[in-house]
Amino acid sequence: MRFILGVLIGYCIRGKKHLLAATLTVIAIVCFIVLPAIALSQLVLSVRRERISRPRQTRVPSIIGLKYETAETTLLKSNLRIRILANRYDLPFAPGLIISQSPQADELVDHGTFVGVTISQEHPDNPDKESP
């Protein structure tokens, strides 16, 4: 680019060979302005297409401490689904409550993603229950 600009300035200063100076000017404008502008516009279109093709995302709500049915309703409102990963006895939680979730609350995930939950259950050696 510096070479072409130097040649252009040299011919303009001398005032000779106007056709060559005009030709070099057109070449410089096409090579250094028009072609990069076209390439950048194509890049912009490509980025837009890629962004549109991505699935929509949503934030995962916190469902720890909720009953399964309430958590399912909450997740459906956020376009998410629920899946039970495990049942576990946990003292601080009453039976039937969600004690952990994955992905965690406030993470961004795609619409339709499953949120895995662990639900508390009654102690297996509960003396209040009669054994069959």
DRENPA-3360 file (N, C-alpha, C; in nm, 2 decimals, always signed):
BEGIN
1 = MRFILGVL = +0.08/-0.12/+0.00/+0.00/+0.00/+0.00/+0.09/+0.13/+0.00 ~ +0.19/+0.12/+0.08/+0.28/+0.24/+0.08/+0.35/+0.26/-0.05 ~ +0.38/+0.15/-0.12/+0.44/+0.17/-0.25/+0.35/+0.23/-0.35 ~ +0.22/+0.19/-0.35/+0.13/+0.24/-0.45/+0.10/+0.39/-0.41 ~ +0.09/+0.42/-0.28/+0.07/+0.56/-0.25/+0.19/+0.65/-0.28 ~ +0.31/+0.59/-0.27/+0.43/+0.67/-0.31/+0.43/+0.70/-0.46 ~ +0.39/+0.60/-0.53/+0.39/+0.61/-0.68/+0.29/+0.72/-0.72 ~ +0.17/+0.71/-0.65/+0.06/+0.81/-0.68/+0.11/+0.95/-0.65;
9 = IGYCIRGK = +0.17/+0.97/-0.54/+0.21/+1.10/-0.50/+0.32/+1.15/-0.59 ~ +0.41/+1.06/-0.63/+0.52/+1.10/-0.72/+0.46/+1.14/-0.86 ~ +0.36/+1.07/-0.91/+0.31/+1.11/-1.04/+0.22/+1.24/-1.03 ~ +0.16/+1.25/-0.92/+0.07/+1.37/-0.90/+0.16/+1.50/-0.88 ~ +0.27/+1.48/-0.82/+0.37/+1.60/-0.80/+0.43/+1.64/-0.93 ~ +0.47/+1.54/-1.01/+0.53/+1.57/-1.14/+0.43/+1.62/-1.24 ~ +0.31/+1.58/-1.22/+0.21/+1.62/-1.32/+0.21/+1.55/-1.45 ~ +0.28/+1.44/-1.46/+0.29/+1.36/-1.58/+0.21/+1.23/-1.57;
17 = KHLLAATL = +0.18/+1.17/-1.68/+0.12/+1.04/-1.69/-0.01/+1.04/-1.61 ~ -0.11/+1.12/-1.64/-0.23/+1.13/-1.56/-0.31/+1.00/-1.57 ~ -0.30/+0.93/-1.68/-0.38/+0.80/-1.70/-0.32/+0.70/-1.60 ~ -0.19/+0.69/-1.59/-0.13/+0.59/-1.50/-0.16/+0.63/-1.35 ~ -0.16/+0.75/-1.32/-0.20/+0.80/-1.18/-0.34/+0.76/-1.15 ~ -0.43/+0.79/-1.25/-0.57/+0.76/-1.23/-0.60/+0.61/-1.22 ~ -0.53/+0.53/-1.30/-0.54/+0.38/-1.29/-0.49/+0.33/-1.15 ~ -0.38/+0.38/-1.11/-0.32/+0.34/-0.98/-0.42/+0.38/-0.86;
25 = TVIAIVCF = -0.48/+0.50/-0.88/-0.57/+0.55/-0.78/-0.69/+0.45/-0.77 ~ -0.75/+0.41/-0.88/-0.86/+0.32/-0.89/-0.82/+0.19/-0.83 ~ -0.71/+0.14/-0.86/-0.66/+0.01/-0.81/-0.64/+0.02/-0.66 ~ -0.59/+0.13/-0.61/-0.57/+0.14/-0.46/-0.70/+0.15/-0.39 ~ -0.80/+0.22/-0.45/-0.93/+0.23/-0.38/-1.00/+0.10/-0.38 ~ -0.99/+0.03/-0.49/-1.06/-0.11/-0.50/-0.99/-0.20/-0.40 ~ -0.86/-0.21/-0.40/-0.79/-0.30/-0.32/-0.79/-0.27/-0.17 ~ -0.79/-0.15/-0.13/-0.78/-0.11/+0.01/-0.91/-0.06/+0.07;
33 = IVLPAIAL = -1.01/-0.03/-0.01/-1.13/+0.02/+0.05/-1.25/-0.07/+0.01 ~ -1.27/-0.10/-0.12/-1.39/-0.17/-0.16/-1.39/-0.32/-0.12 ~ -1.28/-0.39/-0.15/-1.27/-0.53/-0.12/-1.28/-0.56/+0.03 ~ -1.21/-0.48/+0.11/-1.22/-0.50/+0.26/-1.37/-0.47/+0.31 ~ -1.43/-0.37/+0.25/-1.57/-0.34/+0.29/-1.66/-0.46/+0.25 ~ -1.64/-0.52/+0.14/-1.72/-0.63/+0.10/-1.70/-0.75/+0.19 ~ -1.57/-0.78/+0.22/-1.54/-0.89/+0.31/-1.60/-0.87/+0.45 ~ -1.59/-0.75/+0.50/-1.65/-0.72/+0.63/-1.80/-0.73/+0.63;
41 = SQLVLSVR = -1.87/-0.69/+0.52/-2.01/-0.70/+0.52/-2.05/-0.85/+0.52 ~ -1.97/-0.93/+0.45/-2.00/-1.08/+0.45/-1.98/-1.14/+0.58 ~ -1.88/-1.09/+0.65/-1.85/-1.14/+0.79/-1.97/-1.10/+0.88 ~ -2.02/-0.98/+0.87/-2.14/-0.94/+0.95/-2.26/-1.03/+0.93 ~ -2.28/-1.06/+0.80/-2.40/-1.14/+0.77/-2.38/-1.28/+0.82 ~ -2.25/-1.33/+0.82/-2.22/-1.47/+0.87/-2.25/-1.47/+1.02 ~ -2.20/-1.37/+1.09/-2.22/-1.36/+1.24/-2.37/-1.36/+1.27 ~ -2.44/-1.28/+1.20/-2.59/-1.27/+1.22/-2.66/-1.40/+1.20;
49 = RERISRPR = -2.62/-1.47/+1.09/-2.68/-1.60/+1.06/-2.65/-1.70/+1.18 ~ -2.52/-1.70/+1.22/-2.48/-1.79/+1.33/-2.56/-1.76/+1.46 ~ -2.57/-1.63/+1.49/-2.65/-1.60/+1.61/-2.79/-1.64/+1.61 ~ -2.85/-1.62/+1.49/-2.99/-1.66/+1.47/-3.01/-1.81/+1.48 ~ -2.91/-1.89/+1.44/-2.92/-2.03/+1.44/-2.90/-2.09/+1.58 ~ -2.85/-2.02/+1.67/-2.83/-2.07/+1.81/-2.96/-2.09/+1.88 ~ -2.97/-2.19/+1.96/-3.10/-2.21/+2.04/-3.11/-2.10/+2.14 ~ -3.24/-2.06/+2.17/-3.26/-1.96/+2.27/-3.22/-2.01/+2.41;
57 = QTRVPSII = -3.18/-1.92/+2.49/-3.13/-1.96/+2.62/-3.22/-1.89/+2.73 ~ -3.21/-1.96/+2.85/-3.29/-1.91/+2.96/-3.21/-1.93/+3.09 ~ -3.24/-1.86/+3.20/-3.17/-1.88/+3.33/-3.24/-1.99/+3.40 ~ -3.16/-2.07/+3.47/-3.22/-2.18/+3.55/-3.27/-2.12/+3.69 ~ -3.39/-2.14/+3.72/-3.44/-2.09/+3.85/-3.39/-2.18/+3.97 ~ -3.39/-2.13/+4.09/-3.36/-2.21/+4.20/-3.48/-2.29/+4.24 ~ -3.47/-2.42/+4.25/-3.58/-2.51/+4.29/-3.55/-2.59/+4.41 ~ -3.44/-2.56/+4.48/-3.40/-2.64/+4.60/-3.50/-2.60/+4.71;
65 = GLKYETAE = -3.55/-2.70/+4.78/-3.64/-2.68/+4.88/-3.79/-2.69/+4.84 ~ -3.81/-2.71/+4.71/-3.95/-2.71/+4.66/-3.99/-2.86/+4.64 ~ -4.12/-2.88/+4.64/-4.18/-3.02/+4.61/-4.16/-3.04/+4.46 ~ -4.16/-3.16/+4.42/-4.13/-3.20/+4.28/-4.23/-3.13/+4.19 ~ -4.36/-3.14/+4.22/-4.47/-3.08/+4.13/-4.45/-2.93/+4.12 ~ -4.42/-2.86/+4.23/-4.39/-2.71/+4.22/-4.27/-2.68/+4.14 ~ -4.17/-2.76/+4.16/-4.04/-2.74/+4.08/-4.07/-2.76/+3.93 ~ -4.15/-2.87/+3.90/-4.18/-2.90/+3.76/-4.25/-2.78/+3.69;
73 = TTLLKSNL = -4.35/-2.72/+3.76/-4.42/-2.61/+3.71/-4.33/-2.49/+3.69 ~ -4.24/-2.46/+3.79/-4.15/-2.35/+3.78/-4.05/-2.37/+3.66 ~ -4.00/-2.49/+3.64/-3.91/-2.51/+3.53/-3.99/-2.50/+3.39 ~ -4.11/-2.55/+3.39/-4.18/-2.54/+3.26/-4.21/-2.39/+3.22 ~ -4.23/-2.31/+3.32/-4.24/-2.16/+3.29/-4.11/-2.10/+3.23 ~ -4.00/-2.16/+3.27/-3.87/-2.12/+3.21/-3.83/-2.20/+3.09 ~ -3.92/-2.28/+3.03/-3.89/-2.36/+2.92/-3.78/-2.47/+2.94 ~ -3.79/-2.52/+3.06/-3.69/-2.63/+3.10/-3.77/-2.75/+3.14;
81 = RIRILANR = -3.70/-2.86/+3.15/-3.76/-2.99/+3.19/-3.69/-3.04/+3.31 ~ -3.75/-3.14/+3.38/-3.70/-3.19/+3.51/-3.67/-3.34/+3.49 ~ -3.57/-3.38/+3.56/-3.54/-3.53/+3.56/-3.49/-3.56/+3.70 ~ -3.54/-3.67/+3.76/-3.49/-3.71/+3.89/-3.37/-3.79/+3.87 ~ -3.26/-3.75/+3.94/-3.13/-3.82/+3.93/-3.12/-3.92/+4.04 ~ -3.17/-3.88/+4.16/-3.15/-3.97/+4.28/-3.25/-3.94/+4.39 ~ -3.28/-4.03/+4.48/-3.35/-4.01/+4.60/-3.25/-4.04/+4.71 ~ -3.25/-3.95/+4.81/-3.15/-3.96/+4.92/-3.21/-3.91/+5.05;
89 = YDLPFAPG = -3.17/-3.98/+5.16/-3.21/-3.94/+5.29/-3.12/-3.82/+5.33 ~ -3.19/-3.71/+5.38/-3.11/-3.60/+5.42/-3.19/-3.53/+5.54 ~ -3.12/-3.53/+5.65/-3.19/-3.48/+5.78/-3.25/-3.34/+5.77 ~ -3.18/-3.24/+5.72/-3.24/-3.11/+5.72/-3.37/-3.09/+5.64 ~ -3.39/-3.18/+5.54/-3.50/-3.16/+5.45/-3.61/-3.26/+5.48 ~ -3.74/-3.22/+5.47/-3.85/-3.31/+5.49/-3.86/-3.40/+5.36 ~ -3.91/-3.52/+5.38/-3.92/-3.61/+5.26/-4.00/-3.54/+5.15 ~ -3.96/-3.57/+5.03/-4.03/-3.52/+4.91/-3.98/-3.38/+4.86;
97 = LIISQSPQ = -3.88/-3.32/+4.92/-3.83/-3.19/+4.88/-3.70/-3.21/+4.80 ~ -3.68/-3.12/+4.71/-3.56/-3.12/+4.62/-3.44/-3.07/+4.71 ~ -3.33/-3.15/+4.71/-3.22/-3.11/+4.79/-3.10/-3.06/+4.71 ~ -3.10/-3.09/+4.58/-2.99/-3.04/+4.49/-3.04/-3.04/+4.35 ~ -2.97/-2.96/+4.27/-3.01/-2.95/+4.13/-2.88/-2.93/+4.04 ~ -2.89/-2.97/+3.92/-2.79/-2.96/+3.82/-2.85/-2.94/+3.69 ~ -2.82/-2.83/+3.62/-2.73/-2.72/+3.64/-2.78/-2.63/+3.76 ~ -2.69/-2.56/+3.82/-2.72/-2.47/+3.93/-2.81/-2.35/+3.90;
105 = ADELVDHG = -2.87/-2.29/+4.00/-2.95/-2.17/+3.98/-2.87/-2.06/+3.91 ~ -2.94/-1.99/+3.83/-2.88/-1.87/+3.76/-2.78/-1.90/+3.64 ~ -2.77/-2.03/+3.61/-2.68/-2.06/+3.49/-2.77/-2.04/+3.37 ~ -2.70/-2.00/+3.26/-2.77/-1.99/+3.13/-2.76/-2.12/+3.06 ~ -2.88/-2.17/+3.01/-2.88/-2.30/+2.94/-2.98/-2.28/+2.82 ~ -2.97/-2.38/+2.73/-3.06/-2.38/+2.62/-3.21/-2.41/+2.66 ~ -3.30/-2.36/+2.59/-3.44/-2.40/+2.61/-3.46/-2.55/+2.60 ~ -3.54/-2.61/+2.68/-3.56/-2.75/+2.67/-3.46/-2.84/+2.75;
113 = TFVGVTIS = -3.36/-2.78/+2.81/-3.26/-2.85/+2.88/-3.32/-2.92/+3.01 ~ -3.27/-3.04/+3.04/-3.32/-3.11/+3.16/-3.24/-3.06/+3.28 ~ -3.31/-3.04/+3.39/-3.25/-3.00/+3.51/-3.26/-3.13/+3.60 ~ -3.15/-3.18/+3.64/-3.15/-3.30/+3.72/-3.16/-3.26/+3.87 ~ -3.24/-3.34/+3.94/-3.27/-3.31/+4.08/-3.25/-3.43/+4.16 ~ -3.21/-3.41/+4.29/-3.21/-3.51/+4.39/-3.31/-3.48/+4.49 ~ -3.40/-3.58/+4.52/-3.51/-3.56/+4.61/-3.49/-3.63/+4.74 ~ -3.53/-3.57/+4.85/-3.51/-3.63/+4.99/-3.62/-3.73/+5.00;
121 = QEHPDNPD = -3.58/-3.84/+5.08/-3.68/-3.94/+5.11/-3.68/-3.97/+5.25 ~ -3.77/-4.05/+5.30/-3.78/-4.09/+5.44/-3.66/-4.18/+5.47 ~ -3.62/-4.18/+5.60/-3.51/-4.27/+5.64/-3.55/-4.41/+5.62 ~ -3.47/-4.49/+5.56/-3.50/-4.63/+5.53/-3.54/-4.71/+5.65 ~ -3.48/-4.68/+5.77/-3.51/-4.75/+5.89/-3.61/-4.68/+5.97 ~ -3.71/-4.62/+5.91/-3.81/-4.54/+5.98/-3.90/-4.63/+6.07 ~ -3.90/-4.62/+6.20/-3.97/-4.71/+6.29/-4.12/-4.69/+6.28 ~ -4.17/-4.57/+6.23/-4.31/-4.54/+6.22/-4.38/-4.62/+6.11;
129 = KESP = -4.31/-4.66/+6.02/-4.36/-4.74/+5.91/-4.37/-4.89/+5.94 ~ -4.48/-4.95/+5.91/-4.49/-5.10/+5.93/-4.43/-5.17/+5.82 ~ -4.35/-5.28/+5.85/-4.29/-5.35/+5.74/-4.39/-5.46/+5.69 ~ -4.39/-5.49/+5.57/-4.49/-5.59/+5.51/-4.46/-5.73/+5.55;
% end
